[in-house]
């Protein structure tokens, strides 16, 4: 194992001679974590401060973003009908009742969907994302059996087509990078929309003042992230309860005062009349109307911080009804005051409660920033565990809920990006355009992945799959076509952010893949290894763990180590840490041991899920390894040597592989390996820190590979 990777090669000698006693052959029961009713309700309360700030504050900017002049009653009712059906179909039906079910043992987001698919489909294409070798023992963890004929055909097609696997993986990576981009756009648009309301109180307050105040608030929001999701949720949730209660009451007040029958817009025929009246202009306005569901994707992306029931309860019981009343109140007000469209929210607030509402709205906008920031932390962690992203610091912020994490590097990067967007666009319509583009593309990608999940995993009736795909493709595809016009006016931002993260991801995985290929080619044969042992006269007491990605053969680092040290330990264990595309690996599934032909030489496979915390330096780890190895000994003398080695010095030998592309290689590959990959390798977190190995027990051996 080197500083870049903890993925194995595909060859499988770990199971040769060991398959009958492999602890992974047992069939432990894998259960989702169960929560009491009280815990679920408590988490439902917390979701208000983490998940729903974004979609909850959408009334601040949805109507004001709709650039329609002199709207009539038909226009306002048509827009409200579009908002109602968009919220109902895409947020309530799609995400709350369908997508949330497609979680990976409680973890959500595009990468969780991808992980779920990898558990059922044997991905063989290693060109983009590192592929974990498929072992016979994985039957209890991955690659579940098929049932229907349609499911079998879909499964067979995806397993047999490298092109399909590549396309699927690229779609996931694009969706993941888009969600991360949301983490920078959400704070910018939410805070700006709330703060801009103050301009209606005084002509002396300019847009520059609004931008400056927004930057200060954004700085404080990101600074607050280090406290963790739980504390943030408890702090922000009361604000959101007040916010949802306020918009519901004000909306109800406005409906009664200005236009009581406004909720008749539930009838979709008003949508028909809206497009009949506005034609192409109505289609273009869809790019602004889509902002009403910004943040719906956070319900799925933030699932790992909570549970499915808590998110469903909060949305169905409070968020959805409050939003319907809030939008209804704005529409009722606008029917009587159509000239107030650009300041719809704050203009519809009754004068006596304006300032209290301004304060609540600003605080709610701060909460809105939270949802996609938290989601970005979860997504980056999943990407790292599956080998698709360079290592960054991940701190657990809760002892109760394993999904609550915080990454300072990601947090401050998003902070800088969000502030740059705020200052660069100065609160113009470009931010709304960028935000809408990011949201709708994430939703389209989720729809596509859900279709694959339904076919391969859920074994859903093809008729129901067709309805799901047709309905949501029609909704999201229509919005997407409208937003394509917005790409030159700020819509390019999410694509730029996604491209930036894609370059990081693809450079990292390409470099790791090349390193693995080279190491597999240069590995030592059994004969060469025996000759090396015979030529090494000194065997120092103790145990040495050679960390390697290879599961077959002997890594070239051993040859390099002996050349420079001139000695070997009495006991050598080749350790491969294997990351599986599952949420967690149970303790009884953790280890697989094998005794190799040479005396005192063993192989150990250690398996983790993407939510597990690798820690191979704890006493419990060492004790588990020795216990497993003692089961493989063939004599009392060998057992005594193992016991003595455990009491002596333990050292971990890790490779520091430096790749160098030959000058005669293609210029693009040289750029990726010699520039991008090497930069990431030098500046990202060390594998020593990731695996929590004490520096005093580590010996680093650097090797330069010219490819």
C-alpha positions as CSV (number, residue, x, y, z in Angstrom):
1,X,0.0,0.0,0.0
2,X,1.4,3.4,-0.9
3,X,0.4,6.9,-0.3
4,X,-2.1,6.9,-3.0
5,X,-4.3,3.9,-2.7
6,X,-5.8,1.2,-0.7
7,X,-7.2,-0.8,-3.5
8,X,-6.2,-4.4,-4.4
9,X,-5.5,-6.0,-7.7
10,X,-7.9,-8.6,-9.1
11,X,-5.8,-11.7,-8.5
12,X,-7.0,-13.7,-5.6
13,X,-4.5,-15.9,-3.8
14,X,-5.9,-14.7,-0.5
15,X,-8.6,-17.4,-0.9
16,X,-6.4,-20.2,-2.0
17,X,-5.9,-22.6,0.8
18,X,-8.0,-20.4,3.0
19,X,-11.5,-20.5,1.6
20,X,-12.7,-23.2,3.9
21,X,-11.9,-21.2,7.0
22,X,-12.4,-17.7,5.7
23,X,-14.4,-15.8,8.3
24,X,-16.1,-14.0,5.4
25,X,-17.8,-17.3,4.5
26,X,-20.0,-17.0,7.6
27,X,-23.4,-15.5,7.0
28,X,-23.9,-12.7,9.6
29,X,-27.1,-10.8,9.6
30,X,-26.7,-7.3,8.3
31,X,-29.3,-4.9,9.7
32,X,-30.0,-1.3,9.3
33,X,-29.7,0.7,12.5
34,X,-33.0,0.9,14.2
35,X,-34.3,4.0,15.9
36,X,-37.0,4.5,18.5
37,X,-39.9,6.8,17.9
38,X,-38.5,9.4,20.2
39,X,-35.1,9.3,18.3
40,X,-36.9,9.6,15.0
41,X,-38.9,12.6,16.1
42,X,-35.8,14.2,17.6
43,X,-34.0,13.8,14.3
44,X,-37.1,15.1,12.4
45,X,-36.7,18.2,14.5
46,X,-33.0,18.4,13.7
47,X,-33.6,18.0,9.9
48,X,-35.3,21.4,10.0
49,X,-32.0,23.0,10.8
50,X,-29.9,21.1,8.4
51,X,-31.9,19.6,5.5
52,X,-34.9,22.0,4.9
53,X,-33.3,25.4,5.1
54,X,-32.7,25.5,1.4
55,X,-36.1,24.5,0.0
56,X,-37.8,26.2,3.0
57,X,-36.4,29.7,2.0
58,X,-37.2,29.3,-1.7
59,X,-40.2,31.7,-1.3
60,X,-37.6,34.4,-0.8
61,X,-36.4,34.3,-4.4
62,X,-38.8,32.2,-6.6
63,X,-41.4,34.9,-7.4
64,X,-38.9,37.8,-7.5
65,X,-36.8,35.8,-10.0
66,X,-39.7,35.5,-12.5
67,X,-39.2,38.3,-14.9
68,X,-42.7,38.9,-16.2
69,X,-44.1,42.3,-16.8
70,X,-47.7,43.3,-16.0
71,X,-48.8,39.8,-15.0
72,X,-52.5,39.2,-14.9
73,X,-54.6,37.0,-12.7
74,X,-54.2,34.1,-15.2
75,X,-50.4,34.5,-15.1
76,X,-50.2,34.5,-11.3
77,X,-52.5,31.5,-11.0
78,X,-50.6,29.6,-13.7
79,X,-47.2,30.2,-11.9
80,X,-48.7,29.1,-8.6
81,X,-50.1,26.0,-10.2
82,X,-46.6,25.2,-11.7
83,X,-45.1,25.8,-8.2
84,X,-47.6,23.5,-6.6
85,X,-47.3,20.6,-9.0
86,X,-43.5,20.9,-9.1
87,X,-43.3,20.7,-5.3
88,X,-45.8,17.9,-5.2
89,X,-44.4,15.7,-8.0
90,X,-40.7,16.3,-7.7
91,X,-40.2,16.9,-4.0
92,X,-43.0,15.0,-2.3
93,X,-43.6,12.1,-4.6
94,X,-40.2,11.6,-6.1
95,X,-37.8,12.3,-3.3
96,X,-39.9,11.7,-0.1
97,X,-41.8,8.6,-1.2
98,X,-39.5,7.0,-3.8
99,X,-35.8,8.1,-3.9
100,X,-35.3,8.0,-0.1
101,X,-36.0,4.3,-0.3
102,X,-33.0,3.7,-2.5
103,X,-30.5,4.3,0.3
104,X,-27.4,2.3,1.0
105,X,-27.9,1.2,4.6
106,X,-29.1,4.6,5.5
107,X,-26.7,6.6,3.3
108,X,-28.0,8.8,0.5
109,X,-26.8,10.8,-2.4
110,X,-25.7,10.0,-6.0
111,X,-22.6,8.1,-4.7
112,X,-24.8,6.0,-2.4
113,X,-26.8,5.0,-5.4
114,X,-23.7,4.1,-7.3
115,X,-22.4,2.1,-4.3
116,X,-25.7,0.3,-4.2
117,X,-25.4,-0.6,-7.9
118,X,-21.8,-1.8,-7.4
119,X,-23.0,-4.2,-4.7
120,X,-25.2,-5.9,-7.3
121,X,-23.2,-5.4,-10.5
122,X,-19.6,-6.7,-10.8
123,X,-17.9,-3.6,-12.3
124,X,-14.9,-4.7,-14.3
125,X,-13.9,-1.4,-16.0
126,X,-11.1,0.2,-13.9
127,X,-10.4,3.1,-16.3
128,X,-12.3,5.6,-14.2
129,X,-13.1,4.4,-10.7
130,X,-10.9,1.8,-8.9
131,X,-12.6,-1.5,-8.9
132,X,-12.4,-3.7,-5.9
133,X,-11.5,-7.3,-6.7
134,X,-14.3,-9.7,-6.6
135,X,-13.7,-12.6,-4.2
136,X,-15.7,-15.7,-3.6
137,X,-16.3,-14.6,0.0
138,X,-18.1,-11.4,-1.2
139,X,-21.3,-13.4,-1.7
140,X,-22.5,-12.2,1.7
141,X,-21.6,-8.6,1.1
142,X,-22.0,-7.9,-2.6
143,X,-23.4,-9.1,-5.9
144,X,-26.9,-10.2,-4.9
145,X,-28.8,-12.7,-6.9
146,X,-31.3,-11.8,-9.6
147,X,-34.9,-12.9,-10.0
148,X,-37.0,-11.8,-13.0
149,X,-36.1,-12.3,-16.6
150,X,-36.0,-8.5,-17.2
151,X,-33.8,-8.0,-14.1
152,X,-31.4,-10.8,-15.3
153,X,-31.1,-9.2,-18.8
154,X,-30.4,-5.8,-17.4
155,X,-27.9,-7.1,-14.9
156,X,-26.2,-9.2,-17.6
157,X,-26.0,-6.2,-20.0
158,X,-24.5,-3.9,-17.4
159,X,-21.9,-6.5,-16.2
160,X,-20.9,-7.3,-19.8
161,X,-20.7,-3.8,-21.2
162,X,-17.6,-1.7,-20.3
163,X,-19.1,1.2,-22.2
164,X,-22.3,1.1,-20.1
165,X,-20.3,0.9,-16.9
166,X,-18.1,3.8,-18.0
167,X,-21.2,5.9,-18.9
168,X,-22.9,5.0,-15.6
169,X,-19.7,6.0,-13.7
170,X,-19.3,9.3,-15.5
171,X,-22.9,10.2,-14.9
172,X,-22.4,9.5,-11.2
173,X,-19.2,11.6,-11.0
174,X,-20.9,14.5,-12.8
175,X,-23.9,14.4,-10.5
176,X,-21.6,14.2,-7.5
177,X,-19.6,17.2,-8.6
178,X,-22.8,19.1,-9.3
179,X,-24.0,18.5,-5.7
180,X,-20.7,19.8,-4.4
181,X,-21.2,22.9,-6.6
182,X,-24.6,23.3,-4.9
183,X,-22.7,23.5,-1.7
184,X,-21.2,26.8,-2.9
185,X,-24.2,28.2,-4.7
186,X,-26.8,27.6,-2.0
187,X,-25.3,29.8,0.6
188,X,-24.7,32.6,-1.9
189,X,-28.3,32.8,-3.3
190,X,-30.0,32.2,0.1
191,X,-28.1,34.8,2.1
192,X,-28.2,37.4,-0.7
193,X,-32.0,36.9,-1.2
194,X,-32.7,37.5,2.5
195,X,-30.4,40.5,2.9
196,X,-31.7,42.2,-0.2
197,X,-35.0,42.8,1.5
198,X,-33.4,45.6,3.6
199,X,-33.1,47.7,0.4
200,X,-36.8,48.2,0.4
201,X,-36.6,50.2,3.6
202,X,-34.0,52.7,2.6
203,X,-32.7,54.1,-0.7
204,X,-29.3,54.8,0.9
205,X,-28.6,51.0,1.1
206,X,-26.9,50.0,-2.1
207,X,-26.3,46.6,-3.7
208,X,-22.6,47.0,-2.6
209,X,-23.8,47.1,1.0
210,X,-25.9,44.1,0.6
211,X,-23.0,42.1,-0.9
212,X,-20.7,43.2,1.9
213,X,-23.1,42.1,4.6
214,X,-23.8,38.8,2.7
215,X,-20.0,38.1,2.7
216,X,-19.8,38.6,6.4
217,X,-22.7,36.3,7.1
218,X,-21.3,33.7,4.7
219,X,-18.0,33.8,6.5
220,X,-19.7,33.2,9.9
221,X,-21.9,30.3,8.4
222,X,-18.9,28.4,7.2
223,X,-17.0,29.1,10.4
224,X,-19.9,27.6,12.4
225,X,-19.6,24.2,10.5
226,X,-16.8,22.9,12.7
227,X,-19.3,22.5,15.6
228,X,-20.9,19.6,13.7
229,X,-24.3,18.7,12.2
230,X,-25.9,17.8,15.6
231,X,-25.1,21.1,17.3
232,X,-25.8,23.1,14.1
233,X,-29.2,21.3,13.8
234,X,-30.2,22.0,17.4
235,X,-29.1,25.6,17.1
236,X,-30.9,26.2,13.7
237,X,-34.0,24.1,14.1
238,X,-35.9,26.6,16.3
239,X,-35.2,29.2,13.7
240,X,-36.7,27.1,11.0
241,X,-39.8,26.2,13.1
242,X,-40.4,29.9,13.5
243,X,-39.7,30.5,9.8
244,X,-42.2,27.8,8.6
245,X,-44.8,29.0,11.1
246,X,-44.4,32.6,10.0
247,X,-44.6,32.0,6.3
248,X,-47.6,29.8,6.8
249,X,-49.5,32.3,8.9
250,X,-48.6,35.3,6.7
251,X,-49.5,33.3,3.7
252,X,-52.9,32.4,5.2
253,X,-53.4,36.1,6.2
254,X,-52.7,37.2,2.6
255,X,-54.9,34.6,1.1
256,X,-57.9,35.7,3.3
257,X,-57.1,39.4,2.8
258,X,-56.3,39.6,-0.9
259,X,-57.7,36.6,-2.8
260,X,-59.4,33.8,-0.9
261,X,-59.9,31.4,-3.9
262,X,-56.2,31.5,-4.8
263,X,-55.7,27.8,-3.9
264,X,-57.9,26.9,-6.9
265,X,-54.6,27.1,-8.7
266,X,-54.2,23.4,-7.7
267,X,-56.1,22.7,-10.8
268,X,-53.5,22.1,-13.6
269,X,-55.7,23.7,-16.2
270,X,-54.2,27.0,-15.1
271,X,-50.8,25.8,-16.3
272,X,-52.4,25.3,-19.8
273,X,-53.8,28.8,-19.8
274,X,-50.4,30.2,-18.6
275,X,-48.6,28.7,-21.5
276,X,-51.4,29.6,-24.0
277,X,-51.1,33.2,-22.9
278,X,-47.3,33.5,-22.7
279,X,-46.1,30.9,-25.2
280,X,-42.3,31.1,-25.6
281,X,-42.0,33.6,-22.7
282,X,-43.7,31.1,-20.4
283,X,-41.3,28.4,-21.4
284,X,-38.3,30.7,-20.6
285,X,-39.8,31.6,-17.2
286,X,-39.6,27.9,-16.2
287,X,-35.9,28.5,-15.5
288,X,-37.0,30.8,-12.6
289,X,-40.0,28.7,-11.4
290,X,-37.7,25.7,-10.9
291,X,-36.1,27.5,-8.0
292,X,-39.1,26.5,-5.9
293,X,-37.6,23.0,-5.5
294,X,-34.0,24.0,-4.9
295,X,-32.9,22.0,-1.9
296,X,-35.1,19.0,-2.6
297,X,-32.0,17.0,-3.5
298,X,-30.6,17.7,0.0
299,X,-33.3,15.4,1.4
300,X,-31.5,12.5,-0.2
301,X,-27.9,13.8,0.0
302,X,-28.2,14.5,3.7
303,X,-29.9,11.2,4.5
304,X,-26.7,9.8,6.1
305,X,-26.9,12.5,8.8
306,X,-30.4,11.3,9.9
307,X,-32.8,8.5,8.8
308,X,-35.5,8.1,6.2
309,X,-38.5,8.4,8.5
310,X,-37.3,11.6,10.2
311,X,-36.9,13.3,6.8
312,X,-40.3,12.1,5.6
313,X,-42.1,13.2,8.8
314,X,-40.6,16.7,8.7
315,X,-41.4,17.4,5.1
316,X,-44.9,15.9,5.0
317,X,-45.9,17.3,8.3
318,X,-44.5,20.8,8.3
319,X,-42.3,21.9,5.4
320,X,-44.7,21.0,2.5
321,X,-47.9,22.5,4.0
322,X,-46.0,25.7,5.0
323,X,-44.6,26.1,1.6
324,X,-48.0,25.7,-0.1
325,X,-49.5,28.4,2.2
326,X,-46.5,30.7,1.8
327,X,-46.6,30.6,-2.0
328,X,-50.4,30.9,-2.0
329,X,-50.1,34.0,0.1
330,X,-47.6,35.6,-2.2
331,X,-49.7,34.8,-5.2
332,X,-52.8,36.2,-3.6
333,X,-50.9,39.4,-2.8
334,X,-49.6,39.7,-6.4
335,X,-53.0,39.3,-8.0
336,X,-53.9,42.6,-6.3
337,X,-50.4,44.1,-6.6
338,X,-48.9,42.8,-9.8
339,X,-46.3,45.6,-9.9
340,X,-44.6,44.1,-6.8
341,X,-43.4,41.0,-8.5
342,X,-39.6,41.9,-8.1
343,X,-40.0,42.2,-4.4
344,X,-42.9,39.7,-3.9
345,X,-41.9,38.2,-0.6
346,X,-41.0,41.3,1.4
347,X,-43.8,43.4,-0.1
348,X,-46.3,40.7,0.9
349,X,-45.2,40.9,4.5
350,X,-47.5,43.0,6.7
351,X,-45.9,46.3,7.7
352,X,-46.0,45.7,11.5
353,X,-44.0,42.4,11.3
354,X,-41.6,43.5,8.5
355,X,-38.5,43.8,10.7
356,X,-39.1,40.7,12.8
357,X,-39.7,38.8,9.5
358,X,-36.5,40.3,8.0
359,X,-34.5,39.0,10.9
360,X,-36.1,35.6,10.8
361,X,-35.6,35.4,7.0
362,X,-31.9,36.3,7.3
363,X,-31.5,33.6,10.0
364,X,-33.4,31.1,7.9
365,X,-31.1,31.9,4.9
366,X,-28.2,31.1,7.1
367,X,-29.8,27.7,7.8
368,X,-30.5,27.2,4.1
369,X,-26.7,27.3,3.6
370,X,-26.4,24.3,5.8
371,X,-28.1,21.6,3.8
372,X,-25.8,21.3,0.8
373,X,-22.7,22.1,2.9
374,X,-23.4,19.0,5.1
375,X,-24.2,17.0,1.9
376,X,-20.9,18.0,0.4
377,X,-19.0,16.6,3.4
378,X,-20.9,13.2,3.1
379,X,-20.4,13.0,-0.6
380,X,-16.6,13.7,-0.4
381,X,-16.3,11.1,2.3
382,X,-18.1,8.5,0.2
383,X,-15.9,9.4,-2.8
384,X,-12.7,9.0,-0.8
385,X,-13.7,5.6,0.6
386,X,-14.4,4.3,-2.9
387,X,-11.1,5.6,-4.1
388,X,-12.5,8.4,-6.3
389,X,-11.2,11.4,-4.5
390,X,-7.9,12.4,-2.9
391,X,-7.8,12.1,0.9
392,X,-8.8,15.1,3.0
393,X,-9.4,15.4,6.7
394,X,-12.8,13.9,7.9
395,X,-13.8,14.6,11.5
396,X,-16.7,12.8,13.1
397,X,-18.8,15.3,14.9
398,X,-21.2,12.9,16.7
399,X,-20.7,9.9,18.8
400,X,-24.2,8.7,18.1
401,X,-24.7,9.2,14.4
402,X,-21.8,7.9,12.3
403,X,-22.8,9.9,9.2
404,X,-22.3,13.3,10.8
405,X,-18.8,14.4,9.5
406,X,-17.0,17.7,8.9
407,X,-14.1,18.3,6.6
408,X,-12.2,21.6,7.2
409,X,-10.5,21.6,3.7
410,X,-13.8,21.1,1.9
411,X,-15.6,23.6,4.2
412,X,-13.1,26.4,3.6
413,X,-12.9,25.7,-0.1
414,X,-16.7,26.0,-0.4
415,X,-16.5,29.2,1.7
416,X,-14.0,30.8,-0.7
417,X,-16.0,29.7,-3.7
418,X,-19.3,30.9,-2.3
419,X,-17.8,34.3,-1.4
420,X,-16.3,34.7,-4.9
421,X,-19.7,33.9,-6.5
422,X,-21.4,36.4,-4.3
423,X,-18.9,39.2,-5.0
424,X,-18.5,38.3,-8.7
425,X,-22.2,38.3,-9.6
426,X,-23.2,41.0,-7.0
427,X,-26.6,39.4,-6.3
428,X,-27.7,39.5,-9.9
429,X,-30.0,37.0,-11.7
430,X,-26.9,35.0,-12.8
431,X,-26.7,33.3,-9.4
432,X,-30.3,32.1,-9.7
433,X,-29.6,30.9,-13.2
434,X,-26.5,29.0,-12.0
435,X,-28.4,27.5,-9.1
436,X,-31.3,26.3,-11.2
437,X,-29.0,24.6,-13.7
438,X,-27.2,22.8,-10.9
439,X,-30.4,21.6,-9.3
440,X,-32.1,20.3,-12.4
441,X,-29.1,18.4,-13.6
442,X,-28.7,16.7,-10.3
443,X,-32.4,15.7,-10.4
444,X,-32.1,14.3,-13.9
445,X,-29.1,12.2,-13.0
446,X,-30.9,10.9,-9.9
447,X,-33.9,9.9,-12.1
448,X,-31.6,8.0,-14.5
449,X,-29.9,6.2,-11.6
450,X,-33.2,5.4,-10.0
451,X,-34.4,3.7,-13.2
452,X,-31.3,1.4,-13.1
453,X,-31.9,0.7,-9.4
454,X,-35.5,-0.2,-10.1
455,X,-34.5,-2.6,-12.9
456,X,-31.4,-4.2,-11.3
457,X,-32.2,-4.2,-7.5
458,X,-35.8,-3.6,-6.8
459,X,-37.0,-5.8,-9.7
460,X,-39.8,-3.3,-10.4
461,X,-42.5,-4.0,-13.0
462,X,-41.4,-2.6,-16.4
463,X,-44.7,-0.7,-16.7
464,X,-44.1,1.1,-13.4
465,X,-40.5,1.8,-14.4
466,X,-41.7,3.3,-17.6
467,X,-44.2,5.5,-15.8
468,X,-41.6,6.8,-13.4
469,X,-39.1,7.5,-16.1
470,X,-41.7,9.2,-18.4
471,X,-43.2,11.4,-15.7
472,X,-40.0,12.7,-14.2
473,X,-38.2,13.0,-17.5
474,X,-41.1,15.1,-18.8
475,X,-40.9,17.4,-15.7
476,X,-37.2,17.7,-15.4
477,X,-36.4,17.6,-19.1
478,X,-38.8,20.5,-19.7
479,X,-37.2,22.6,-17.0
480,X,-33.7,21.6,-18.3
481,X,-34.5,22.8,-21.9
482,X,-35.6,26.1,-20.5
483,X,-32.4,26.4,-18.4
484,X,-30.1,25.8,-21.3
485,X,-30.9,29.4,-22.4
486,X,-29.5,30.5,-19.1
487,X,-26.0,29.0,-19.5
488,X,-24.4,32.2,-20.9
489,X,-26.0,34.2,-18.1
490,X,-24.5,32.4,-15.1
491,X,-25.6,28.9,-15.9
492,X,-22.1,28.0,-16.8
493,X,-20.9,28.2,-13.1
494,X,-22.1,24.8,-12.0
495,X,-20.6,23.2,-15.1
496,X,-17.3,25.0,-14.3
497,X,-17.3,23.8,-10.7
498,X,-18.2,20.2,-11.8
499,X,-15.4,20.3,-14.4
500,X,-12.9,21.4,-11.7
501,X,-13.9,18.5,-9.4
502,X,-13.9,16.1,-12.4
503,X,-10.4,17.0,-13.2
504,X,-9.4,16.2,-9.6
505,X,-11.3,12.9,-9.6
506,X,-10.2,11.7,-13.0
507,X,-6.5,12.7,-12.5
508,X,-6.4,11.0,-9.1
509,X,-8.0,7.7,-10.3
510,X,-6.0,7.6,-13.5
511,X,-2.8,8.1,-11.6
512,X,-3.7,5.4,-9.1
513,X,-4.7,3.0,-11.9
514,X,-1.3,3.5,-13.6
515,X,0.5,2.9,-10.4
516,X,-1.4,-0.3,-9.7
517,X,-0.7,-1.5,-13.2
518,X,3.0,-0.9,-12.9
519,X,3.2,-2.5,-9.4
520,X,1.4,-5.6,-10.7
521,X,3.9,-5.9,-13.6
522,X,6.9,-5.5,-11.3
523,X,5.7,-7.7,-8.5
524,X,8.1,-10.5,-7.3
525,X,7.5,-14.1,-8.1
526,X,7.5,-16.8,-5.5
527,X,10.9,-18.0,-6.7
528,X,12.4,-14.5,-6.6
529,X,11.0,-13.9,-3.1
530,X,12.5,-17.2,-1.9
531,X,15.9,-16.3,-3.3
532,X,15.6,-12.9,-1.5
533,X,14.8,-14.6,1.8
534,X,17.7,-17.0,1.3
535,X,20.1,-14.1,0.6
536,X,19.0,-12.2,3.7
537,X,21.0,-13.5,6.5
538,X,19.7,-11.3,9.2
539,X,16.1,-11.9,10.6
540,X,15.4,-9.3,13.3
541,X,12.9,-10.3,16.1
542,X,9.6,-8.7,15.7
543,X,6.8,-8.3,13.2
544,X,6.7,-6.2,10.1
545,X,3.5,-5.3,8.2
546,X,4.1,-4.6,4.5
547,X,1.1,-2.6,3.4
548,X,0.4,-3.4,-0.2
549,X,-2.4,-3.3,-2.8
550,X,-1.5,-6.7,-4.2
551,X,-3.5,-9.8,-3.2
552,X,-1.3,-12.1,-5.4
553,X,2.4,-12.2,-5.5
554,X,4.9,-10.1,-3.6
555,X,5.1,-6.3,-3.9
556,X,8.3,-4.8,-5.3
557,X,8.7,-2.7,-2.2
558,X,10.1,-5.8,-0.4
559,X,13.0,-5.9,-2.8
560,X,13.6,-2.2,-2.4
561,X,13.3,-2.5,1.4
562,X,15.9,-5.3,1.6
563,X,18.3,-3.4,-0.7
564,X,18.4,-0.5,1.7
565,X,17.9,-2.1,5.1
566,X,19.7,-5.4,4.6
567,X,17.5,-7.3,7.0
568,X,14.0,-8.7,7.5
569,X,11.8,-9.3,10.5
570,X,11.1,-12.8,11.8
571,X,7.5,-12.4,11.0
572,X,6.3,-10.6,7.8
573,X,2.6,-10.0,7.1
574,X,1.5,-8.6,3.8
575,X,-1.5,-6.5,4.6
576,X,-4.1,-5.4,2.0
577,X,-6.7,-2.9,3.1
578,X,-9.7,-3.5,0.9
579,X,-12.5,-0.9,0.6
580,X,-15.8,-2.3,-0.4
581,X,-18.7,-0.4,-1.9
582,X,-20.9,-1.1,1.2
583,X,-21.7,1.2,4.0
584,X,-20.0,-0.9,6.7
585,X,-18.3,-4.3,7.2
586,X,-19.2,-6.2,10.3
587,X,-16.4,-7.2,12.7
588,X,-16.8,-10.9,11.8
589,X,-16.3,-10.0,8.1
590,X,-13.3,-7.9,8.7
591,X,-10.3,-10.3,8.3
592,X,-9.2,-13.1,6.1
593,X,-5.8,-14.7,6.7
594,X,-3.5,-17.0,4.8
595,X,-0.1,-18.6,5.5
596,X,2.3,-18.4,2.5
597,X,4.8,-21.0,1.6
598,X,7.8,-19.2,3.2
599,X,8.5,-19.5,6.9
600,X,7.1,-16.6,9.0
601,X,5.4,-15.0,6.0
602,X,1.6,-14.5,6.0
603,X,-1.0,-12.5,4.1
604,X,-3.9,-10.6,5.7
605,X,-6.9,-9.1,4.0
606,X,-8.6,-6.3,6.0
607,X,-12.0,-5.1,4.7
608,X,-13.8,-1.8,5.4
609,X,-17.0,-0.2,4.1
610,X,-17.0,3.5,3.1
611,X,-18.5,4.5,6.4
612,X,-16.0,2.6,8.5
613,X,-12.9,4.2,10.0
614,X,-9.8,2.3,9.0
615,X,-7.4,2.0,12.0
616,X,-4.8,-0.6,11.6
617,X,-2.5,0.5,14.5
618,X,-4.8,-0.2,17.5
619,X,-3.9,-3.0,19.9
620,X,-7.3,-4.6,19.0
621,X,-6.2,-4.7,15.3
622,X,-2.8,-6.3,16.1
623,X,-4.4,-8.8,18.5
624,X,-7.0,-9.8,15.9
625,X,-4.3,-10.3,13.3
626,X,-2.2,-12.5,15.6
627,X,-5.2,-14.5,16.7
628,X,-6.1,-15.1,13.1
629,X,-2.6,-16.1,12.2
630,X,-2.3,-18.5,15.2
631,X,-5.2,-20.4,13.6
632,X,-3.0,-21.0,10.5
633,X,0.2,-22.2,12.3
634,X,1.4,-25.7,11.7
635,X,3.6,-26.2,14.7
636,X,4.1,-25.1,18.3
637,X,7.4,-23.6,17.3
638,X,5.7,-21.4,14.8
639,X,3.1,-20.3,17.3
640,X,5.9,-19.4,19.8
641,X,7.6,-17.2,17.1
642,X,4.4,-15.4,16.5
643,X,3.8,-14.8,20.2
644,X,7.4,-13.5,20.7
645,X,7.1,-11.3,17.6
646,X,4.0,-9.7,19.0
647,X,5.9,-8.7,22.2
648,X,8.7,-7.2,20.2
649,X,8.8,-4.0,18.0
650,X,6.1,-3.7,15.4
651,X,6.8,-1.7,12.3
652,X,4.6,-0.8,9.3
653,X,6.3,-0.4,5.9
654,X,4.5,1.8,3.4
655,X,5.5,2.7,-0.1
656,X,5.7,6.2,-1.3
657,X,5.3,5.7,-5.0
658,X,6.2,8.6,-7.3
659,X,5.0,8.3,-10.9
660,X,6.9,9.8,-13.7
661,X,5.7,9.7,-17.3
662,X,8.4,9.1,-19.9
663,X,9.2,12.0,-22.2
664,X,8.2,9.9,-25.2
665,X,4.7,9.5,-23.7
666,X,1.7,11.5,-25.0
667,X,1.6,15.1,-23.8
668,X,-1.8,14.8,-22.2
669,X,-0.9,11.8,-20.1
670,X,2.4,13.6,-19.1
671,X,0.3,16.6,-18.0
672,X,-2.1,14.4,-16.0
673,X,0.6,12.3,-14.3
674,X,3.5,14.7,-13.9
675,X,1.4,17.8,-13.0
676,X,-2.1,17.1,-11.8
677,X,-1.6,13.7,-10.1
678,X,1.7,14.6,-8.6
679,X,0.3,17.9,-7.2
680,X,-2.6,16.0,-5.5
681,X,-0.2,13.3,-4.3
682,X,2.0,15.9,-2.6
683,X,-0.6,18.1,-1.1
684,X,-3.4,15.7,0.1
685,X,-3.6,13.9,3.4
686,X,-1.1,11.0,3.9
687,X,-2.2,7.4,4.1
688,X,-0.5,7.2,7.5
689,X,-2.9,9.8,8.9
690,X,-5.9,8.1,7.2
691,X,-5.1,4.7,8.6
692,X,-4.1,6.3,12.0
693,X,-0.7,4.6,12.2
694,X,1.5,6.3,14.8
695,X,4.5,7.9,13.0
696,X,6.9,6.1,15.3
697,X,5.9,2.8,13.9
698,X,6.1,3.7,10.2
699,X,8.9,3.2,7.8
700,X,8.4,5.0,4.5
701,X,10.1,3.6,1.4
702,X,10.0,5.9,-1.6
703,X,10.2,4.4,-5.1
704,X,10.1,6.2,-8.5
705,X,8.1,4.5,-11.2
706,X,8.7,5.6,-14.8
707,X,5.8,4.7,-16.9
